[in-house]
Amino acid sequence: MKEIVAIIGWFTGIQGALGVAGRTFGDGPWGLLHKWWEIPTAGYAVIAVLGAVLAVYGEMAKVRAKR
């Protein structure tokens, strides 16, 4: 289960980072989320942070399980 949380976290974090980077350095958001929803830049930043938290939680749980 922790592996799935880590994968979802990585995917979510990457999509959030791509949205912020695209809005900052490009003419529109990059990634998949902008194809379905119109998300503001602050929303992409929140998605990136949420993804990072989930990824770290999942990776730390995998490390703890190996001990």
Biopython code that builds the backbone (N, CA, C, O; Angstrom):
import numpy as np
from Bio.PDB.StructureBuilder import StructureBuilder

atoms = [
    (1, "MET", "N", (0.817, -1.193, 0.000)),
    (1, "MET", "CA", (0.000, 0.000, 0.000)),
    (1, "MET", "C", (0.865, 1.263, 0.000)),
    (1, "MET", "O", (0.530, 2.257, -0.645)),
    (2, "LYS", "N", (1.977, 1.209, 0.730)),
    (2, "LYS", "CA", (2.850, 2.382, 0.802)),
    (2, "LYS", "C", (3.487, 2.677, -0.552)),
    (2, "LYS", "O", (3.775, 3.832, -0.863)),
    (3, "GLU", "N", (3.708, 1.642, -1.358)),
    (3, "GLU", "CA", (4.267, 1.850, -2.691)),
    (3, "GLU", "C", (3.295, 2.647, -3.562)),
    (3, "GLU", "O", (3.708, 3.499, -4.348)),
    (4, "ILE", "N", (2.014, 2.362, -3.413)),
    (4, "ILE", "CA", (0.996, 3.076, -4.194)),
    (4, "ILE", "C", (0.935, 4.539, -3.759)),
    (4, "ILE", "O", (0.808, 5.430, -4.599)),
    (5, "VAL", "N", (1.025, 4.791, -2.457)),
    (5, "VAL", "CA", (1.025, 6.164, -1.957)),
    (5, "VAL", "C", (2.230, 6.919, -2.502)),
    (5, "VAL", "O", (2.104, 8.079, -2.896)),
    (6, "ALA", "N", (3.391, 6.279, -2.532)),
    (6, "ALA", "CA", (4.594, 6.923, -3.050)),
    (6, "ALA", "C", (4.455, 7.228, -4.540)),
    (6, "ALA", "O", (4.847, 8.306, -4.987)),
    (7, "ILE", "N", (3.906, 6.300, -5.305)),
    (7, "ILE", "CA", (3.727, 6.524, -6.748)),
    (7, "ILE", "C", (2.745, 7.666, -6.998)),
    (7, "ILE", "O", (2.987, 8.525, -7.846)),
    (8, "ILE", "N", (1.639, 7.672, -6.261)),
    (8, "ILE", "CA", (0.666, 8.760, -6.406)),
    (8, "ILE", "C", (1.306, 10.093, -6.013)),
    (8, "ILE", "O", (1.062, 11.117, -6.652)),
    (9, "GLY", "N", (2.113, 10.075, -4.975)),
    (9, "GLY", "CA", (2.800, 11.292, -4.550)),
    (9, "GLY", "C", (3.763, 11.810, -5.604)),
    (9, "GLY", "O", (3.789, 13.006, -5.892)),
    (10, "TRP", "N", (4.557, 10.909, -6.181)),
    (10, "TRP", "CA", (5.491, 11.331, -7.234)),
    (10, "TRP", "C", (4.735, 11.896, -8.432)),
    (10, "TRP", "O", (5.105, 12.947, -8.955)),
    (11, "PHE", "N", (3.686, 11.213, -8.871)),
    (11, "PHE", "CA", (2.907, 11.675, -10.020)),
    (11, "PHE", "C", (2.281, 13.043, -9.739)),
    (11, "PHE", "O", (2.339, 13.946, -10.573)),
    (12, "THR", "N", (1.688, 13.182, -8.560)),
    (12, "THR", "CA", (1.039, 14.434, -8.192)),
    (12, "THR", "C", (2.047, 15.573, -8.090)),
    (12, "THR", "O", (1.794, 16.679, -8.567)),
    (13, "GLY", "N", (3.177, 15.301, -7.473)),
    (13, "GLY", "CA", (4.207, 16.325, -7.340)),
    (13, "GLY", "C", (4.754, 16.776, -8.677)),
    (13, "GLY", "O", (4.970, 17.969, -8.893)),
    (14, "ILE", "N", (4.979, 15.835, -9.575)),
    (14, "ILE", "CA", (5.490, 16.180, -10.905)),
    (14, "ILE", "C", (4.465, 17.003, -11.669)),
    (14, "ILE", "O", (4.828, 17.982, -12.322)),
    (15, "GLN", "N", (3.198, 16.630, -11.603)),
    (15, "GLN", "CA", (2.170, 17.397, -12.300)),
    (15, "GLN", "C", (2.055, 18.814, -11.742)),
    (15, "GLN", "O", (1.883, 19.771, -12.497)),
    (16, "GLY", "N", (2.148, 18.944, -10.436)),
    (16, "GLY", "CA", (2.115, 20.273, -9.831)),
    (16, "GLY", "C", (3.316, 21.116, -10.226)),
    (16, "GLY", "O", (3.180, 22.299, -10.537)),
    (17, "ALA", "N", (4.492, 20.501, -10.212)),
    (17, "ALA", "CA", (5.701, 21.230, -10.603)),
    (17, "ALA", "C", (5.659, 21.632, -12.071)),
    (17, "ALA", "O", (6.080, 22.732, -12.428)),
    (18, "LEU", "N", (5.156, 20.746, -12.920)),
    (18, "LEU", "CA", (5.032, 21.086, -14.333)),
    (18, "LEU", "C", (4.041, 22.235, -14.544)),
    (18, "LEU", "O", (4.262, 23.093, -15.398)),
    (19, "GLY", "N", (2.976, 22.254, -13.788)),
    (19, "GLY", "CA", (2.008, 23.341, -13.904)),
    (19, "GLY", "C", (2.603, 24.676, -13.497)),
    (19, "GLY", "O", (2.407, 25.683, -14.178)),
    (20, "VAL", "N", (3.337, 24.686, -12.379)),
    (20, "VAL", "CA", (3.966, 25.925, -11.925)),
    (20, "VAL", "C", (5.043, 26.363, -12.915)),
    (20, "VAL", "O", (5.115, 27.539, -13.271)),
    (21, "ALA", "N", (5.872, 25.433, -13.358)),
    (21, "ALA", "CA", (6.954, 25.777, -14.292)),
    (21, "ALA", "C", (6.405, 26.284, -15.617)),
    (21, "ALA", "O", (6.929, 27.245, -16.180)),
    (22, "GLY", "N", (5.364, 25.651, -16.112)),
    (22, "GLY", "CA", (4.781, 26.081, -17.373)),
    (22, "GLY", "C", (4.172, 27.464, -17.293)),
    (22, "GLY", "O", (4.302, 28.263, -18.220)),
    (23, "ARG", "N", (3.509, 27.747, -16.186)),
    (23, "ARG", "CA", (2.919, 29.082, -16.021)),
    (23, "ARG", "C", (3.990, 30.142, -15.782)),
    (23, "ARG", "O", (3.815, 31.297, -16.172)),
    (24, "THR", "N", (5.099, 29.759, -15.142)),
    (24, "THR", "CA", (6.152, 30.712, -14.834)),
    (24, "THR", "C", (7.065, 30.963, -16.031)),
    (24, "THR", "O", (7.375, 32.112, -16.345)),
    (25, "PHE", "N", (7.497, 29.890, -16.701)),
    (25, "PHE", "CA", (8.493, 30.009, -17.760)),
    (25, "PHE", "C", (7.926, 29.853, -19.163)),
    (25, "PHE", "O", (8.608, 30.161, -20.139)),
    (26, "GLY", "N", (6.704, 29.384, -19.279)),
    (26, "GLY", "CA", (6.089, 29.187, -20.585)),
    (26, "GLY", "C", (4.846, 30.037, -20.744)),
    (26, "GLY", "O", (4.590, 30.955, -19.965)),
    (27, "ASP", "N", (4.086, 29.713, -21.760)),
    (27, "ASP", "CA", (2.862, 30.474, -21.990)),
    (27, "ASP", "C", (1.627, 29.796, -21.412)),
    (27, "ASP", "O", (0.525, 30.336, -21.511)),
    (28, "GLY", "N", (1.792, 28.636, -20.817)),
    (28, "GLY", "CA", (0.680, 27.923, -20.199)),
    (28, "GLY", "C", (1.200, 26.732, -19.418)),
    (28, "GLY", "O", (2.371, 26.375, -19.548)),
    (29, "PRO", "N", (0.357, 26.113, -18.614)),
    (29, "PRO", "CA", (0.816, 24.992, -17.795)),
    (29, "PRO", "C", (1.184, 23.783, -18.646)),
    (29, "PRO", "O", (0.611, 23.554, -19.711)),
    (30, "TRP", "N", (2.142, 23.023, -18.158)),
    (30, "TRP", "CA", (2.551, 21.780, -18.808)),
    (30, "TRP", "C", (1.970, 20.623, -18.010)),
    (30, "TRP", "O", (1.471, 20.827, -16.903)),
    (31, "GLY", "N", (2.025, 19.430, -18.544)),
    (31, "GLY", "CA", (1.518, 18.259, -17.842)),
    (31, "GLY", "C", (0.125, 17.878, -18.323)),
    (31, "GLY", "O", (-0.320, 18.311, -19.387)),
    (32, "LEU", "N", (-0.548, 17.072, -17.536)),
    (32, "LEU", "CA", (-1.857, 16.553, -17.925)),
    (32, "LEU", "C", (-3.044, 17.290, -17.309)),
    (32, "LEU", "O", (-4.122, 17.325, -17.901)),
    (33, "LEU", "N", (-2.859, 17.868, -16.147)),
    (33, "LEU", "CA", (-3.998, 18.409, -15.412)),
    (33, "LEU", "C", (-4.698, 19.546, -16.143)),
    (33, "LEU", "O", (-5.914, 19.696, -16.019)),
    (34, "HIS", "N", (-3.959, 20.350, -16.902)),
    (34, "HIS", "CA", (-4.591, 21.486, -17.585)),
    (34, "HIS", "C", (-5.517, 21.044, -18.715)),
    (34, "HIS", "O", (-6.317, 21.840, -19.205)),
    (35, "LYS", "N", (-5.418, 19.803, -19.124)),
    (35, "LYS", "CA", (-6.307, 19.296, -20.170)),
    (35, "LYS", "C", (-7.718, 19.030, -19.637)),
    (35, "LYS", "O", (-8.687, 19.021, -20.396)),
    (36, "TRP", "N", (-7.820, 18.813, -18.309)),
    (36, "TRP", "CA", (-9.113, 18.507, -17.704)),
    (36, "TRP", "C", (-9.670, 19.648, -16.873)),
    (36, "TRP", "O", (-10.884, 19.852, -16.847)),
    (37, "TRP", "N", (-8.809, 20.396, -16.190)),
    (37, "TRP", "CA", (-9.245, 21.461, -15.297)),
    (37, "TRP", "C", (-8.413, 22.710, -15.519)),
    (37, "TRP", "O", (-7.257, 22.639, -15.937)),
    (38, "GLU", "N", (-9.019, 23.853, -15.232)),
    (38, "GLU", "CA", (-8.301, 25.132, -15.259)),
    (38, "GLU", "C", (-7.893, 25.451, -13.830)),
    (38, "GLU", "O", (-8.721, 25.864, -13.017)),
    (39, "ILE", "N", (-6.622, 25.260, -13.528)),
    (39, "ILE", "CA", (-6.108, 25.408, -12.170)),
    (39, "ILE", "C", (-5.214, 26.654, -12.117)),
    (39, "ILE", "O", (-4.371, 26.832, -12.996)),
    (40, "PRO", "N", (-5.379, 27.515, -11.113)),
    (40, "PRO", "CA", (-4.493, 28.675, -10.999)),
    (40, "PRO", "C", (-3.087, 28.252, -10.551)),
    (40, "PRO", "O", (-2.880, 27.125, -10.102)),
    (41, "THR", "N", (-2.147, 29.158, -10.678)),
    (41, "THR", "CA", (-0.755, 28.851, -10.340)),
    (41, "THR", "C", (-0.604, 28.444, -8.885)),
    (41, "THR", "O", (0.148, 27.519, -8.577)),
    (42, "ALA", "N", (-1.302, 29.118, -7.992)),
    (42, "ALA", "CA", (-1.233, 28.755, -6.576)),
    (42, "ALA", "C", (-1.769, 27.340, -6.349)),
    (42, "ALA", "O", (-1.268, 26.621, -5.484)),
    (43, "GLY", "N", (-2.763, 26.945, -7.103)),
    (43, "GLY", "CA", (-3.287, 25.585, -7.010)),
    (43, "GLY", "C", (-2.256, 24.554, -7.426)),
    (43, "GLY", "O", (-2.132, 23.500, -6.801)),
    (44, "TYR", "N", (-1.514, 24.859, -8.486)),
    (44, "TYR", "CA", (-0.439, 23.960, -8.902)),
    (44, "TYR", "C", (0.642, 23.857, -7.831)),
    (44, "TYR", "O", (1.205, 22.783, -7.613)),
    (45, "ALA", "N", (0.934, 24.974, -7.160)),
    (45, "ALA", "CA", (1.934, 24.945, -6.089)),
    (45, "ALA", "C", (1.466, 24.064, -4.935)),
    (45, "ALA", "O", (2.258, 23.311, -4.367)),
    (46, "VAL", "N", (0.187, 24.155, -4.586)),
    (46, "VAL", "CA", (-0.362, 23.310, -3.521)),
    (46, "VAL", "C", (-0.312, 21.839, -3.933)),
    (46, "VAL", "O", (0.011, 20.976, -3.117)),
    (47, "ILE", "N", (-0.627, 21.556, -5.183)),
    (47, "ILE", "CA", (-0.574, 20.179, -5.689)),
    (47, "ILE", "C", (0.858, 19.646, -5.627)),
    (47, "ILE", "O", (1.071, 18.487, -5.272)),
    (48, "ALA", "N", (1.835, 20.482, -5.970)),
    (48, "ALA", "CA", (3.237, 20.057, -5.920)),
    (48, "ALA", "C", (3.662, 19.744, -4.487)),
    (48, "ALA", "O", (4.340, 18.745, -4.250)),
    (49, "VAL", "N", (3.273, 20.583, -3.533)),
    (49, "VAL", "CA", (3.629, 20.351, -2.134)),
    (49, "VAL", "C", (2.930, 19.106, -1.605)),
    (49, "VAL", "O", (3.550, 18.302, -0.909)),
    (50, "LEU", "N", (1.660, 18.936, -1.921)),
    (50, "LEU", "CA", (0.929, 17.737, -1.505)),
    (50, "LEU", "C", (1.581, 16.480, -2.067)),
    (50, "LEU", "O", (1.726, 15.483, -1.359)),
    (51, "GLY", "N", (1.971, 16.525, -3.330)),
    (51, "GLY", "CA", (2.651, 15.385, -3.941)),
    (51, "GLY", "C", (3.973, 15.082, -3.262)),
    (51, "GLY", "O", (4.317, 13.918, -3.060)),
    (52, "ALA", "N", (4.719, 16.128, -2.908)),
    (52, "ALA", "CA", (5.997, 15.919, -2.217)),
    (52, "ALA", "C", (5.783, 15.278, -0.849)),
    (52, "ALA", "O", (6.536, 14.392, -0.446)),
    (53, "VAL", "N", (4.757, 15.729, -0.145)),
    (53, "VAL", "CA", (4.465, 15.151, 1.178)),
    (53, "VAL", "C", (4.091, 13.673, 1.039)),
    (53, "VAL", "O", (4.574, 12.837, 1.802)),
    (54, "LEU", "N", (3.241, 13.353, 0.076)),
    (54, "LEU", "CA", (2.853, 11.957, -0.123)),
    (54, "LEU", "C", (4.040, 11.097, -0.550)),
    (54, "LEU", "O", (4.180, 9.964, -0.089)),
    (55, "ALA", "N", (4.886, 11.619, -1.415)),
    (55, "ALA", "CA", (6.047, 10.858, -1.877)),
    (55, "ALA", "C", (7.011, 10.587, -0.726)),
    (55, "ALA", "O", (7.500, 9.467, -0.578)),
    (56, "VAL", "N", (7.285, 11.597, 0.085)),
    (56, "VAL", "CA", (8.189, 11.412, 1.225)),
    (56, "VAL", "C", (7.591, 10.425, 2.225)),
    (56, "VAL", "O", (8.300, 9.569, 2.755)),
    (57, "TYR", "N", (6.295, 10.541, 2.482)),
    (57, "TYR", "CA", (5.638, 9.605, 3.399)),
    (57, "TYR", "C", (5.740, 8.162, 2.884)),
    (57, "TYR", "O", (6.068, 7.247, 3.638)),
    (58, "GLY", "N", (5.459, 7.977, 1.605)),
    (58, "GLY", "CA", (5.523, 6.630, 1.034)),
    (58, "GLY", "C", (6.929, 6.070, 1.026)),
    (58, "GLY", "O", (7.128, 4.892, 1.323)),
    (59, "GLU", "N", (7.910, 6.896, 0.690)),
    (59, "GLU", "CA", (9.297, 6.428, 0.661)),
    (59, "GLU", "C", (9.805, 6.118, 2.066)),
    (59, "GLU", "O", (10.504, 5.124, 2.262)),
    (60, "MET", "N", (9.465, 6.951, 3.041)),
    (60, "MET", "CA", (9.882, 6.685, 4.425)),
    (60, "MET", "C", (9.222, 5.426, 4.963)),
    (60, "MET", "O", (9.846, 4.684, 5.721)),
    (61, "ALA", "N", (7.990, 5.174, 4.594)),
    (61, "ALA", "CA", (7.304, 3.961, 5.041)),
    (61, "ALA", "C", (7.973, 2.725, 4.455)),
    (61, "ALA", "O", (8.082, 1.700, 5.128)),
    (62, "LYS", "N", (8.424, 2.814, 3.198)),
    (62, "LYS", "CA", (9.133, 1.681, 2.594)),
    (62, "LYS", "C", (10.455, 1.421, 3.315)),
    (62, "LYS", "O", (10.831, 0.267, 3.525)),
    (63, "VAL", "N", (11.160, 2.487, 3.694)),
    (63, "VAL", "CA", (12.433, 2.330, 4.406)),
    (63, "VAL", "C", (12.189, 1.709, 5.774)),
    (63, "VAL", "O", (12.930, 0.820, 6.192)),
    (64, "ARG", "N", (11.149, 2.173, 6.480)),
    (64, "ARG", "CA", (10.831, 1.618, 7.795)),
    (64, "ARG", "C", (10.417, 0.155, 7.699)),
    (64, "ARG", "O", (10.711, -0.624, 8.606)),
    (65, "ALA", "N", (9.749, -0.231, 6.633)),
    (65, "ALA", "CA", (9.294, -1.612, 6.473)),
    (65, "ALA", "C", (10.472, -2.558, 6.237)),
    (65, "ALA", "O", (10.399, -3.732, 6.600)),
    (66, "LYS", "N", (11.545, -2.068, 5.639)),
    (66, "LYS", "CA", (12.718, -2.904, 5.380)),
    (66, "LYS", "C", (13.514, -3.179, 6.633)),
    (66, "LYS", "O", (14.274, -4.146, 6.671)),
    (67, "ARG", "N", (13.365, -2.363, 7.660)),
    (67, "ARG", "CA", (14.125, -2.543, 8.902)),
    (67, "ARG", "C", (13.584, -3.615, 9.731)),
    (67, "ARG", "O", (14.113, -3.889, 10.808)),
]
sb = StructureBuilder()
sb.init_structure("model")
sb.init_model(0)
sb.init_chain("A")
sb.init_seg("    ")
for serial, (resi, resn, name, xyz) in enumerate(atoms, 1):
    if name == "N":
        sb.init_residue(resn, " ", resi, " ")
    sb.init_atom(name, np.array(xyz, "f"), 0.0, 1.0, " ", f" {name:<3s}", serial, name[0])
structure = sb.get_structure()
